[in-house]
Every structure is written in C-alpha cells, then in structure tokens.
Amino acid sequence: MRTEPPQGIYENPPKGVDLTLADWSFPDVFKDEVIERLRRLDWRRYPSADAMVARQAIASRFGVAVDTVLATNGCMEALDLVARWAGQTNSGLLLPSPGYFAYGRIMNNSGVGVQTYDPAGVERVALRENAHFLICNPNNPTGDWYELETLKRLKLPDGNRLIVDSTYAFFREDDRTELFGESLHYGFINLLSFSKAFGLAGLRLGAITAPVPVLERLAAIRPRYALDLAQIVSIEVLLAERWYRHAQKQWNSVRRETLTLKS
C-alpha cells in the first residue's frame, strides 16, 4: 500500500508557473526496476567516486568515449562547474537572451562576467577574447536549432570554447543526439540533463561531455562523491533502449498536446 510522502520532502514551488514539476511521469514498472536494482546493492558502502556505471551508460547511449563523460547532479551542476571553470581561467561567458532564466544567476554567483546575444542571430555574434560562448540547442524558450555545420562556422578566439546546453536535443522528432559525439571532434562542451524533461525532476540526473583535457579540469573542481547510488542506478535504467525510447515518446506526446491546446 502506497503512503503519502512526508511533508517537506518536495521543493515548495514558487508562485506562478511551477518549474519544479515535470510534465509527465514514468510508470511504476520503471520505478520498480530502479528500486529492485537499488535493493540488491550494499547501502553501507560509498558509491564509486567516478560514477563509472553511469558514465558507461551515457557513453554507450550517445556513442562517445567514457573518458569524455562526467555524470552530474542535473544540468544545474553542469552549468555551475562550467561557470567555476570559466572563473578560474578569467574568462567571461556569452549567454543567449531570451534564454534559460538560471544562466545569468548561476554565472553571476560564480563571479563570471556575462554578456548576452540574440539566439536568432547566432552567426552574427561578435565573439570576443576571453569569453566562452554558450548556446542552448534547441534554445529554451525560442526553439532555435543550430546544425553542426552552423556551430563549426563559429570561429572562437584561441582558448575559448563553445558550450552547448543540449537539454532538449533528445526530443527532436529526428533524434539528433549523434551531434554529441561529432561535436567532441571540434572541442565543444555539451551539457546534458536527464531530469525534468525526462519526468525525473526529483532524481537530478545530468552529464557533461567534453574533450578529455577540459573534462579533467571540470572533474577536479567538483565534489568527490557527487552522485549517490540511486542516481547511478537510475541513469543506468533510464538509458537502456526500452526506457530511453519511452521517454522520447512521452515527451513528444506531451509537447504535441501542448501545441494543440495553444492552437
């Protein structure tokens, strides 16, 4: 028999649009699979510091090498790590506007200087010295999508990186996640989230894919035990073929329903 969760276990949503709640939820059989795997583990032991099981699942799903993957607590930690890394290298950041509301807050909290650009004119942005370039692809909230050829034409000054927030790339009808692997060849940093859009806001699952030298620097500035056993197991189950395709189908169904209501 299921019981109500204890009061205070969920984030209190702010007034207005509830940004703490996903638009859909996995069926109980998915949760049961995660719980059963978790049940078989020894909870007395620390989780692996490198979260290798999660990294292997991510690498296998998106066709990249394990040493180019860092598992994180959602995309928020990925953004925070990038901000701190930029601060350590005395670099600023170019951010899209309109864009995800938390970009500026995270960067400012890390002391990183920011400037904004119009995502509709990404190829006309005046790239400057000592500033990494953050793109959301597709952009939230405008939906602007940039093909790899477009991103390759963005000639950043030496030492600067293109950072791509790929949170919603999973849910294009044509599934363009092969770009994660291809973009590594050009030195791009990809930020991934498997949390809210996947109906798993409460698990805080994310990742960074980046060239090995960059990834090693990011890994060096994050907490030693970043993911717990439940997060590691959840990534492993989520990225198995059955559940990954289920998530894509559910997300697209929700978006089509939303678009129909708006029209």
N, C-alpha and C positions, 0 to 999 in steps of 0.2 A: 504494500500500500504506500503510495507516494504522499509525502507530507509537505506542507508549505515550508520554504526555506526560512531560516531565522532572519528576523528584522535586521537591516543594516548590511546584509551581505552584498547587495547590489548598489551601484553608484546612484545617488539621487539625481535624476535628470534635471537639467536647467529648465527654466520657463521657456515656452515656445516649442520649437521642433525638438523632439527627443533624439539627440545624437548618440545616446548610449545604448540604443536598441537596434538590433539587426532587423532587416525586413522579412526574414524567413528563418526557419529552424530545421535542423536535421531531424529525421525520425528517430524514435527511441532505439531502433536496432543499431544505428550508428553509435549512439551513446553507449549502448550495451557492449559493443565491440571494443570501444576505448576502455571502458571500465574493466572488462574481462582481462585485457592485456595489462592494465594497471594493477589489477588484483594479483597477478602472478609475479609481480616484482617485489623485491625486498625493500620496504619503505624505510628501513633503518639506515640504508646506505645513501651517501651523497649521489646525486645524478652526475653523469660524466661532465667534466668541466667543458669539454669541447662539443657536447651535444651531438656526437658523431652520428647517431641513428637518425636524428632529424636532418642533419646536413646531407646524409646519404640519400634520404627520401627526396629532399629538394633537388639535389644534383641529378638523381635518376629521372625525376619527373620532367625537368626542363633541359636535360641534355648538356649539363655543364660539369666541370671537374669539381670534386669535393673540396679541394683547397681554394676554390673561388667562392665558397658559400659560408656565410656566417648567419646562424639562426638567432633571431632577436625576439624580444617581447613586443610583438606587433610592429607596425611601421613607425610608430611613435619613437621607440627606442632607436630604430634605424636612423630616423631623422636627427635624433639627439646626438648619436655617435658621429654622424656626418658634420653636424654643427660644431661639436667639440674638436673634431679633426681639423676642420677649416680654421677654427680659432687658434689651434696650435701652430698652424702654418701661416698665421697672419693673413689669411685670405677672407674676402667677403663672399657674398652669395647674391646672384641674380635670381629673383623669385617671380613666378607668374602672378599677374593681377588682372582679372579675377583669378583666384586660386584657393587652395585649401586654407581655411581660416587659421590653422595652427602653425603654418610655415613660419610666419613672422614672429609669433610668440616664442617658438622653440629657438629660433636663431637669435633673437634678442636676448633671451635668457642665458644664452651661451656667450654673449658679448660679441657676436659676429655682425659686422656691418652688412646691411642689405639694401639692394635697390630692386625695383620692380620693372617688369616689361609686360607688354600686351601679348598673350599667348597666340592671338590670331596672326601676329606678325613676327613669328619666331625667327625667320631668316633675315629680318631687318634689324635685329637687336645689335646694338653696338657693344660687342664683347670687350671687356677691359682687363687690364693687368690685375693679377692677384684677386681674381673673383671666379669662383666656380659657378657653373650655370645649371640651375635646377629646372627640369622640365617634368610636368605631370602628363603621362601619356597612357590613355586619353586624359585630357585635362578635366579636373573637377573644379568648377561646375560646367564649363562651356562645351565639353566633349571634343575639343580639337584633338585630332590624331595626327601624329607625325611618323611617316615611314622612315625606315632605317636610312634610306638614301638622303632624306632631308637632314637627319641628325648628323650624318657623315659630312655634310657640306658646312656644318658649323665649325669654323676654324678657331678653336680656342688658343689663346696665348700659351706658350710653354709653361708647364707646371699646373695649369688649370684643368679641371675635369668636368665632363658632362655627367650630371647626376639625374637619373630618370626614375621618378616615382611611378612604378608600374602597377599600382594597386588594382586598377580596373582593366588592365590588359588581358586578364584571364577570361573576361566575359564578352569580348567581341564575338560576333557570330562565326567569324573565320578563325578564331583562336590563334593569335599572333605571338604566343609565348616563345616561339623559336627565336624571337629577337633577343631574348636574354642571353642565349649562347653566342649569337652573332655579334652582339654589341660588346662582349668582352674583348674581342679582337681589336676594337678601336679604343679601348681604355675606359669605356663607360662604366659607371656605377649604377646598379639597379637596386631600388628599394621595393620590397615586396611585402604585402600584407595578406594573411590568411584569416583575418579576424572578422570584422563586421560584415564585409561583403560576402563572406563565406558562411554567414549565420553563426559565427563563433566569437562574438564580441567579448564574451566572458573568459575566453582562453588566452587572448593576447598572443597571437602567433604571427611571426613575420620573419623576414630574412633580408640580407644584403648579398648581392653577387657583385664581385669586383675583381679586377686583376690582383694577383697574389700579393704584390708589394703593398698595395693600398689596403687590401683586406687584413694583412698582418698588422698594419698600423691601427686600423679600426679595432681589431680584436684586443690590442694591447691597452686600450683605454676603456674597456667595458668591464663590468663586474665579473669576478671569476666564475661564480655559479649563477648564470643568468636565466637559464631555463630549468624548470622543475620536471619531475617525472611525468606528470600529467600533460604538460605541454609537449614534451618529446614524443610521447606515445600518440598524442592527438595529431601531430604533424604526420607521423608515420601512417596512421589510419586514413587521414584526410587525403593524402596524396596518392594512395592506391587508386588504381584505374576506376574502380566502381564508384567510389565516393567523390573523387575529383570531378568526374563527368556528371554525377548527380548534382554537385554544387553549381556547375556551369549551367545545367538545365534549369535549376530552380531560380538562379539569379536572373537569367534571361526571361523566364516566365514572369517574374515579379516586375521587371523593367517594362515588358510589353504591356502588362496590365496597367502599370502606372501611366505609360504613354497614352493608352486607350482612354483612361479616365480624364487625362488632361485635354485630349482632343474632343 
